[in-house]
Amino acid sequence: MSKDIPHLRATATSKQLIVNGEPFLVLGAELQNSSLTSAAYMRGVWGKLKDAHINTVLGCVTWEHIEPEEGKFDFAELDQIVTDARAHGLRLVLLWFGSFKNGLSTYAPSWVKTNSKRFPRAKLRKAGGELAIADVVSIFHSEAQQCDARAFSKLMAHLKHIDEGHFTVIMVQVENECGLLGDSRDGSQAAERCFNQPVPAELMDSLHERWDKLRPELRQNLTNFRQRQASNQSWAEVFGKSPQTDEIFMAYHYAKYIEGVASAGKAVYELPLYHNVWLPAGGDDADPSMPVVAGGGQRPGEYPSGGGTPNVIDIWQISAPTLEFIAPDIYVADYITMCTKYRHRNQALFIPEQRRDEYGARRIWASIGCYEAIGTSPFGIDTVDLADNSFVRHYKLLSQVSSHVLQAQREHQCFGFFFDELRPDGTDPSPAKMISFGSWNLVIERSFVFGRPSAGSGMVIHKGDDRFLLLGWGYQVSYTHRSAPFTGLLRFDELEYDSSSKKLQKLRELNGDETRSGKSTVMPSESPDYGGFPIAITIPARTAIAMVEVYALEDEQD
């Protein structure tokens, strides 16, 4: 057993998750909301997850389940869950559903839900001055936070007792997609009093100090703040009256609430902690393939107001320092845009929830290869049959080459990408990619076929000098030297993973048609479309791993 508690270690350009003293790439999968509350249910799931080449399972531990009566804790079910995950060689990221789950308090214990005097609810402002009771505890009263923090610290202490040294549990998510739904801010009397009090000096000072490095989305909402530069004034006086000010106000107080819970747990067991975010739908950051109805809307309150969205992620980083990172749940937003925004201030990128279809699966190569993600996790994976699980082939390949990927991340020598399906009219939504390593310029494009090109995804890893490791399907790479006028291919070897040695070894040498007569290295799709052409010059993908060595010639005078 190891005594090295899982933690994040800084690299030259990011951070990596360290488990048992070694870098670890999370090939994760999140279960349906309540699946991990039942060890009996999970007995029929563990094997399927293992067969899908998943190495880390994300699932809930709920406040109502471990503390059904105040002060009386029951961890028996959790103990069995951890034991069974360990027996299957799987890691766990536990999701603490305490005060908040998707902007609501539906997983709080009954003794919290039914005692609104002790645990007051947030109030939603309606037309005519009416206030409606929200299905969420108010963050402007301390009792719920204190009880939540006590329960979370009990959970962390128990994990330390049963799992330290094994480290089956490698991270914990603190709450889930918090924020207020139905209004841009809490309209209760306690919240109004807080809104009319002076903005805390710590927040004011931090915003001034970090001004040049704040997210542009936040800076554009701080015009009034920059103009006034006054202290001892209310939130509306400092930031102006707007839904954006409401969101800043709620973000600060939600982050402080989560910080109180997280710090209580971290004090007893120092596992990495993070919080996840329900992203706005629509607007410039939208994924065009997803309907807006799938994710709420663009205005605070249509999505949980105060959650760690890009326009207030700075508020969270300032106010919840115990959290290692803020993590985006990417369903309706553009994947690449969110990867960029959630590397803010060099925080680690982890995607705890995303689409579970092939469209989502091929995007993980970009997050891992370009944004140095510590891992990804499709949601609802336990209700997908193994044969229909789009992540199986991607995770299988990544599990075989993870050591190469992790090394390349540390050295900033990898590039991940994807090509989506052609549009019905035949136009291409995914242009060619260009990247440079050392003296070499690479162009990555869809692999050539006589018929209809397929979707593709993968990664190029620069192994030093003139060598590149290619991973994936459905693309081809051409190479030019920065100064030499001629470039050629010296070797193009298909590799396979040897499970006994856990190393890559050469399977066969490729040339001729497999290189388009020396023009490029082709990583074909699994079922290339020959388009009726009578000569099968394109081979189907087999291992999806290849090593190429290129060379360059100077123009010698006769």
Long-range contacts (C-beta under 8 A, 24 or more apart in sequence): 1-165, 1-166, 2-165, 2-167, 3-165, 5-164, 5-167, 5-269, 5-270, 5-271, 6-167, 6-170, 6-171, 6-271, 6-272, 7-270, 7-272, 8-272, 8-324, 8-348, 8-374, 11-372, 11-409, 11-410, 12-410, 12-411, 12-412, 13-346, 13-372, 13-412, 14-343, 14-346, 14-348, 14-349, 14-371, 14-372, 14-409, 15-324, 15-346, 15-347, 15-348, 15-374, 16-348, 16-372, 16-374, 16-406, 16-409, 16-410, 17-170, 17-171, 17-272, 17-348, 17-374, 17-375, 19-91, 19-167, 19-170, 20-167, 23-406, 23-410, 24-91, 24-170, 24-374, 24-406, 25-55, 25-368, 25-374, 25-375, 25-398, 25-402, 25-405, 25-406, 26-55, 26-56, 26-91, 26-93, 26-170, 26-350, 26-374, 26-375, 26-376, 26-377, 27-53, 27-54, 27-55, 27-56, 27-375, 27-376, 27-395, 27-398, 27-399, 27-402, 28-54, 28-55, 28-56, 28-57, 28-58, 28-93, 28-352, 28-375, 28-376, 28-377, 29-54, 29-56, 29-57, 29-58, 29-377, 29-378, 29-381, 29-382, 29-391, 30-57, 30-58, 30-59, 30-95, 30-352, 30-353, 30-377, 30-378, 30-379, 30-380, 30-381, 31-57, 31-58, 31-59, 31-60, 31-380, 31-381, 31-382, 32-380, 32-382, 32-383, 33-60, 33-101, 34-60, 34-62, 35-59, 35-60, 35-382, 36-60, 36-61, 36-81, 36-94, 37-62, 37-65, 37-77, 38-77, 39-77, 39-80, 39-81, 39-84, 42-81, 42-84, 43-84, 45-382, 46-84, 46-85, 46-87, 46-88, 46-90, 47-88, 48-382, 48-386, 49-88, 49-90, 49-381, 49-382, 50-88, 50-89, 50-90, 51-386, 51-392, 52-381, 52-386, 52-389, 52-391, 52-392, 52-395, 53-391, 53-392, 53-395, 53-396, 53-398, 53-399, 54-90, 54-381, 54-391, 54-395, 55-89, 55-90, 55-91, 55-395, 55-399, 56-90, 56-91, 56-92, 56-93, 56-170, 56-375, 56-377, 57-85, 57-90, 57-91, 57-92, 57-93, 58-92, 58-93, 58-94, 58-95, 58-173, 58-352, 58-377, 59-92, 59-93, 59-94, 59-95, 60-94, 60-95, 60-96, 60-97, 60-107, 61-94, 61-95, 61-96, 61-97, 61-155, 62-97, 62-98, 62-107, 63-96, 63-97, 63-98, 63-99, 63-107, 63-108, 63-109, 63-112, 63-148, 63-151, 64-107, 64-108, 64-109, 64-110, 66-151, 66-154, 66-155, 67-109, 67-151, 67-154, 68-109, 68-110, 69-109, 69-111, 70-109, 70-111, 70-147, 73-151, 73-154, 73-158, 75-155, 75-158, 75-162, 78-158, 79-162, 82-159, 82-162, 82-163, 82-168, 82-169, 85-168, 86-166, 86-168, 90-168, 91-167, 91-168, 91-169, 91-170, 92-168, 92-169, 92-170, 93-169, 93-170, 93-171, 93-172, 93-173, 93-352, 93-377, 94-155, 94-159, 94-169, 94-171, 94-172, 94-173, 95-172, 95-173, 95-176, 95-352, 96-152, 96-155, 96-172, 96-173, 96-174, 96-175, 96-176, 96-261, 97-175, 97-176, 98-148, 98-151, 98-152, 98-174, 98-175, 98-261, 99-136, 99-137, 99-144, 99-145, 99-148, 99-175, 99-178, 99-257, 99-261, 100-136, 100-175, 100-176, 100-177, 100-178, 101-175, 101-176, 101-177, 102-176, 102-177, 102-278, 102-304, 103-136, 103-177, 103-178, 103-179, 103-180, 103-181, 103-278, 103-304, 103-307, 104-135, 104-136, 104-181, 105-135, 105-136, 105-137, 106-135, 108-137, 108-144, 112-137, 112-144, 112-147, 118-143, 119-143, 119-144, 119-147, 120-188, 120-190, 121-188, 122-180, 122-186, 122-187, 122-188, 122-191, 123-186, 123-187, 123-188, 123-191, 124-180, 124-182, 124-183, 124-187, 125-183, 125-187, 131-187, 131-188, 132-182, 134-180, 134-181, 134-182, 134-183, 134-186, 136-180, 136-181, 138-186, 138-188, 138-190, 138-191, 139-186, 139-250, 139-253, 139-254, 139-256, 139-257, 140-186, 140-188, 140-190, 140-191, 140-193, 140-194, 140-253, 141-190, 145-257, 145-260, 145-261, 146-260, 148-261, 149-260, 149-261, 149-263, 149-264, 149-265, 150-264, 152-261, 152-262, 152-264, 152-265, 153-264, 153-265, 153-267, 153-268, 155-265, 156-265, 156-266, 156-268, 156-269, 156-271, 157-268, 157-269, 159-269, 159-271, 160-268, 160-269, 164-269, 169-271, 170-271, 170-272, 171-271, 171-272, 171-273, 171-274, 172-265, 172-271, 172-272, 172-273, 173-273, 173-274, 173-275, 173-276, 173-327, 173-352, 174-258, 174-261, 174-262, 174-265, 174-273, 174-274, 174-275, 174-323, 175-258, 175-261, 175-275, 176-276, 177-276, 177-277, 177-278, 177-304, 177-307, 177-329, 178-254, 178-257, 178-258, 178-275, 178-304, 178-306, 178-307, 179-250, 179-254, 179-278, 179-303, 179-304, 179-305, 179-306, 179-307, 180-250, 180-301, 180-304, 180-305, 180-306, 181-296, 181-301, 181-302, 181-303, 181-304, 181-305, 182-301, 183-301, 183-305, 184-243, 184-246, 184-247, 184-250, 184-299, 184-300, 184-301, 184-305, 185-246, 185-247, 185-249, 185-250, 185-300, 185-305, 185-306, 186-250, 194-249, 194-253, 195-234, 195-235, 195-236, 195-249, 196-234, 196-235, 196-236, 197-234, 198-231, 198-232, 198-233, 198-234, 199-233, 199-234, 199-235, 199-238, 199-239, 200-252, 201-231, 202-318, 203-252, 203-315, 203-318, 203-319, 204-231, 204-238, 206-318, 207-314, 207-318, 210-314, 210-318, 213-345, 214-314, 215-310, 215-311, 215-313, 215-314, 215-341, 215-344, 217-310, 217-311, 218-248, 218-311, 218-312, 218-313, 218-314, 218-315, 221-245, 221-248, 221-311, 243-299, 243-300, 243-301, 243-305, 244-300, 244-311, 246-300, 246-305, 247-300, 247-305, 247-306, 247-309, 247-311, 247-312, 248-312, 248-315, 249-306, 250-300, 250-305, 250-306, 251-306, 251-307, 251-308, 251-312, 251-315, 251-316, 251-319, 252-315, 252-319, 253-306, 254-306, 254-307, 255-308, 255-315, 255-316, 255-318, 255-319, 255-320, 256-319, 256-320, 258-320, 258-323, 259-319, 259-320, 259-321, 259-322, 259-323, 262-320, 262-322, 262-323, 263-322, 266-322, 272-324, 273-322, 273-323, 273-324, 274-323, 274-324, 274-325, 274-326, 274-327, 274-350, 274-352, 275-308, 275-316, 275-320, 275-323, 275-326, 275-327, 276-326, 276-327, 276-328, 276-329, 276-352, 276-353, 277-307, 277-308, 277-309, 277-326, 277-327, 277-328, 277-329, 278-303, 278-304, 278-307, 278-329, 279-303, 279-309, 279-328, 279-329, 279-330, 279-331, 279-332, 279-333, 279-338, 280-309, 280-333, 281-332, 281-333, 282-332, 285-310, 285-333, 285-334, 285-337, 285-338, 286-332, 286-333, 286-334, 287-331, 287-332, 287-333, 287-334, 287-335, 289-359, 290-331, 290-332, 292-332, 294-331, 294-332, 295-331, 295-332, 295-333, 310-338, 310-341, 310-342, 310-344, 313-341, 313-342, 313-344, 314-344, 314-345, 317-344, 317-345, 317-347, 324-348, 325-349, 325-350, 327-351, 327-352, 329-353, 329-354, 329-379, 330-354, 330-355, 331-355, 335-360, 335-363, 335-366, 335-367, 336-363, 336-366, 339-366, 339-367, 339-370, 339-371, 339-373, 340-371, 343-371, 343-372, 348-372, 348-373, 348-374, 349-373, 349-374, 350-374, 350-375, 350-376, 351-375, 351-376, 351-377, 352-377, 353-377, 353-378, 353-379, 354-378, 354-379, 355-379, 356-380, 356-381, 356-384, 356-389, 356-390, 356-391, 357-390, 358-390, 358-455, 359-420, 360-390, 361-390, 361-391, 361-394, 361-457, 362-394, 362-418, 362-419, 362-420, 362-455, 362-456, 362-457, 363-418, 363-457, 364-394, 364-398, 364-416, 365-394, 365-416, 365-417, 365-418, 365-457, 365-458, 365-459, 365-471, 365-472, 366-416, 366-417, 366-418, 367-416, 368-398, 368-405, 368-409, 368-416, 368-459, 369-405, 369-408, 369-414, 369-415, 369-416, 369-417, 369-459, 369-460, 370-414, 370-415, 370-416, 370-417, 372-409, 372-412, 393-544, 394-457, 397-471, 397-472, 397-544, 397-545, 400-497, 400-504, 400-545, 401-469, 401-471, 401-497, 401-504, 401-545, 404-461, 404-469, 404-504, 405-459, 405-461, 408-461, 408-462, 413-437, 413-461, 413-462, 413-463, 414-459, 414-460, 414-461, 414-462, 415-442, 415-444, 415-459, 415-460, 416-457, 416-458, 416-459, 417-444, 417-457, 417-458, 417-459, 417-475, 418-455, 418-456, 418-457, 419-445, 419-446, 419-453, 419-455, 419-456, 419-457, 419-474, 419-475, 420-455, 421-454, 421-455, 422-452, 422-453, 435-460, 436-482, 437-462, 437-468, 438-462, 438-465, 439-481, 439-482, 439-483, 439-552, 440-466, 440-479, 440-480, 440-481, 440-482, 440-550, 441-479, 441-480, 441-481, 441-482, 442-468, 442-477, 442-478, 442-479, 443-477, 443-478, 443-480, 444-475, 444-476, 444-477, 445-475, 445-476, 445-478, 446-474, 446-475, 446-476, 447-474, 447-475, 447-476, 447-522, 447-523, 447-524, 447-525, 447-528, 447-538, 448-476, 448-516, 448-522, 448-538, 449-525, 449-528, 449-529, 449-530, 449-531, 449-538, 450-529, 450-530, 450-531, 450-532, 450-533, 450-538, 451-528, 451-529, 451-530, 451-531, 451-532, 451-533, 452-529, 452-531, 453-529, 454-525, 454-527, 454-528, 454-529, 455-525, 456-523, 456-525, 458-523, 458-544, 463-547, 466-490, 466-549, 466-550, 466-551, 466-552, 467-547, 467-548, 467-549, 468-547, 468-548, 468-549, 468-550, 469-545, 469-546, 469-547, 470-521, 470-523, 470-545, 470-546, 470-547, 470-548, 471-523, 471-544, 471-545, 472-523, 472-544, 473-523, 473-524, 473-525, 473-526, 473-541, 473-544, 474-523, 474-524, 474-525, 474-541, 475-523, 476-516, 476-520, 476-521, 476-522, 476-523, 477-520, 477-521, 477-523, 477-548, 478-519, 478-520, 479-520, 479-550, 481-552, 483-552, 484-552, 484-553, 484-554, 485-553, 485-554, 485-555, 486-552, 486-553, 486-555, 487-550, 487-551, 487-552, 487-553, 488-518, 488-550, 488-551, 488-552, 488-553, 489-515, 489-518, 489-521, 489-548, 489-549, 489-550, 489-551, 490-549, 490-550, 490-551, 491-547, 491-548, 491-549, 492-521, 492-546, 492-547, 492-548, 492-549, 493-546, 493-547, 493-548, 494-542, 494-543, 494-545, 494-546, 495-543, 495-545, 495-546, 495-547, 496-543, 496-545, 497-543, 497-545, 504-545, 504-547, 506-547, 507-542, 507-543, 510-546, 513-537, 513-538, 513-539, 514-539, 521-546, 521-548
